[in-house]
Amino acid sequence: MTSKTLRFEDEFEIRNLISRYCITTDNADADAFMACWVPAEQFGGYDSGAFGTMKTWKELYEFEKHHVGPGGGANGKRHQATNVLIEPVSADEVRVTHDLLVFEVAQEPRLIATGRYDDSVVVRTAAGWRFKSRKLHVDPGYFVLVEQWKKAAGAGAR
């Protein structure tokens, strides 16, 4: 295998990692979510844009526990990854870019947010492929929707 070739089995495992990342959030399982990441000493950071930047594994874990916990922003949502692009860097590292769709599912089902994970660093570990770092760009339409929700909530409070 050359340094820029990815075996089918590796691509399959990386695609499952991306799905597991979304499903563990939807299932409010912060521990399983963190199992998608490299160990703390190898963690390269998570920049979720408007939702914050976590520089350590522990900061990400605390964020995820709140995010999926009671009152957290992920409650009642379903996250889906689309347009997955996996680009090998070496036999043990790839860069992954994919789009993210977030649906409301606890109330009236609807698409509520979109974004893109750009150039996530995914590395081969003894436990399989794991995220080392990620950067999320939330599309601007989400913030327009948030402002509409705030206005609607303010009008209802009168």
C-alpha positions as CSV (number, residue, x, y, z in Angstrom):
1,M,0.0,0.0,0.0
2,T,1.4,3.4,-0.9
3,S,1.2,6.3,1.5
4,K,-1.7,7.9,-0.4
5,T,-3.8,4.7,-0.9
6,L,-6.7,3.8,1.4
7,R,-8.0,0.2,1.6
8,F,-11.7,-0.3,1.3
9,E,-11.8,-1.7,4.9
10,D,-10.3,1.6,6.2
11,E,-12.7,3.7,4.2
12,F,-15.6,1.6,5.6
13,E,-14.4,2.0,9.1
14,I,-13.9,5.8,8.7
15,R,-17.4,6.2,7.3
16,N,-18.8,4.2,10.3
17,L,-16.8,6.5,12.6
18,I,-18.6,9.5,11.1
19,S,-22.0,7.8,11.5
20,R,-21.1,6.7,15.1
21,Y,-20.2,10.4,15.9
22,C,-23.6,11.5,14.8
23,I,-25.6,8.7,16.4
24,T,-23.9,8.9,19.8
25,T,-24.8,12.6,19.9
26,D,-28.4,11.8,19.0
27,N,-28.5,9.0,21.6
28,A,-27.2,11.4,24.3
29,D,-24.2,9.1,24.9
30,A,-21.3,11.4,25.7
31,D,-19.0,8.5,26.6
32,A,-19.6,6.7,23.3
33,F,-19.1,10.0,21.5
34,M,-15.7,10.5,23.2
35,A,-14.8,6.9,22.1
36,C,-14.8,8.4,18.6
37,W,-11.7,10.4,19.5
38,V,-8.1,9.8,20.1
39,P,-6.9,9.6,23.7
40,A,-6.6,12.9,25.6
41,E,-2.8,13.1,25.1
42,Q,-3.2,13.0,21.3
43,F,-6.2,15.3,21.0
44,G,-5.8,18.1,18.5
45,G,-8.8,20.2,19.3
46,Y,-12.3,20.9,18.2
47,D,-13.5,24.2,16.8
48,S,-17.3,24.3,16.6
49,G,-17.4,27.9,15.5
50,A,-20.2,29.8,17.3
51,F,-20.5,26.9,19.8
52,G,-17.0,27.3,21.0
53,T,-13.5,25.9,20.7
54,M,-12.3,23.0,22.9
55,K,-8.6,22.8,23.1
56,T,-8.4,19.7,25.4
57,W,-10.2,16.3,25.4
58,K,-11.7,17.1,28.8
59,E,-13.1,20.4,27.5
60,L,-14.8,18.5,24.6
61,Y,-16.1,15.9,27.0
62,E,-17.7,18.5,29.3
63,F,-19.1,20.3,26.2
64,E,-20.6,17.1,24.9
65,K,-22.1,16.1,28.3
66,H,-23.9,19.5,28.4
67,H,-24.8,19.4,24.7
68,V,-26.6,16.1,24.9
69,G,-27.8,16.5,28.6
70,P,-31.1,17.9,29.8
71,G,-31.6,21.3,28.2
72,G,-28.7,20.8,25.8
73,G,-28.9,21.9,22.2
74,A,-28.7,18.4,20.8
75,N,-31.8,17.2,22.6
76,G,-34.5,16.1,20.1
77,K,-32.2,16.5,17.2
78,R,-30.9,14.1,14.5
79,H,-27.5,14.7,13.0
80,Q,-26.8,13.4,9.5
81,A,-23.5,13.4,7.6
82,T,-23.6,13.8,3.8
83,N,-21.1,14.3,0.9
84,V,-18.3,12.5,2.8
85,L,-14.9,13.1,1.2
86,I,-12.0,11.0,2.6
87,E,-8.5,12.1,1.4
88,P,-5.5,10.0,2.5
89,V,-2.5,11.8,3.8
90,S,-0.6,8.6,4.7
91,A,-1.4,5.0,5.5
92,D,-2.4,6.1,9.0
93,E,-3.9,9.6,8.5
94,V,-6.7,11.0,6.4
95,R,-8.5,14.3,6.1
96,V,-12.3,14.1,6.1
97,T,-14.7,16.8,4.9
98,H,-18.5,16.3,5.1
99,D,-21.7,18.3,5.3
100,L,-23.9,18.1,8.4
101,L,-27.7,18.3,8.4
102,V,-29.5,18.7,11.7
103,F,-33.1,17.9,12.0
104,E,-35.7,18.7,14.7
105,V,-37.3,15.3,15.5
106,A,-38.9,15.7,19.0
107,Q,-41.4,18.2,17.7
108,E,-42.5,19.0,14.2
109,P,-39.9,17.3,12.0
110,R,-37.9,19.9,10.0
111,L,-34.3,20.8,8.9
112,I,-33.0,23.4,11.4
113,A,-29.3,23.7,10.7
114,T,-26.6,22.9,8.1
115,G,-22.9,23.1,8.2
116,R,-19.6,21.5,7.1
117,Y,-16.8,19.8,8.9
118,D,-13.7,20.8,7.0
119,D,-10.5,18.8,6.9
120,S,-11.1,16.7,10.1
121,V,-7.9,14.9,11.0
122,V,-8.6,11.2,11.4
123,V,-5.9,8.8,12.4
124,R,-5.4,5.1,12.7
125,T,-5.0,4.0,16.4
126,A,-4.7,0.6,18.1
127,A,-8.5,0.9,18.7
128,G,-9.2,1.7,15.0
129,W,-9.7,5.0,13.2
130,R,-10.4,8.0,15.5
131,F,-10.8,11.7,15.2
132,K,-7.8,13.8,16.2
133,S,-9.2,17.2,15.4
134,R,-12.3,18.7,13.8
135,K,-13.6,22.1,12.7
136,L,-17.2,22.9,12.1
137,H,-18.5,25.8,10.0
138,V,-22.2,26.4,10.7
139,D,-24.0,27.8,7.7
140,P,-25.2,31.4,8.2
141,G,-28.9,30.5,7.6
142,Y,-28.9,28.8,11.0
143,F,-28.2,32.1,12.8
144,V,-31.1,33.7,10.8
145,L,-33.3,31.0,12.1
146,V,-32.1,31.5,15.7
147,E,-33.0,35.2,15.4
148,Q,-36.5,34.3,14.1
149,W,-37.0,31.9,17.1
150,K,-35.9,34.7,19.5
151,K,-38.3,37.1,18.0
152,A,-41.1,34.6,18.1
153,A,-40.4,33.8,21.7
154,G,-40.3,37.5,22.6
155,A,-43.7,38.1,20.8
156,G,-45.2,35.1,22.7
157,A,-44.0,36.5,26.1
158,R,-46.1,39.7,25.7
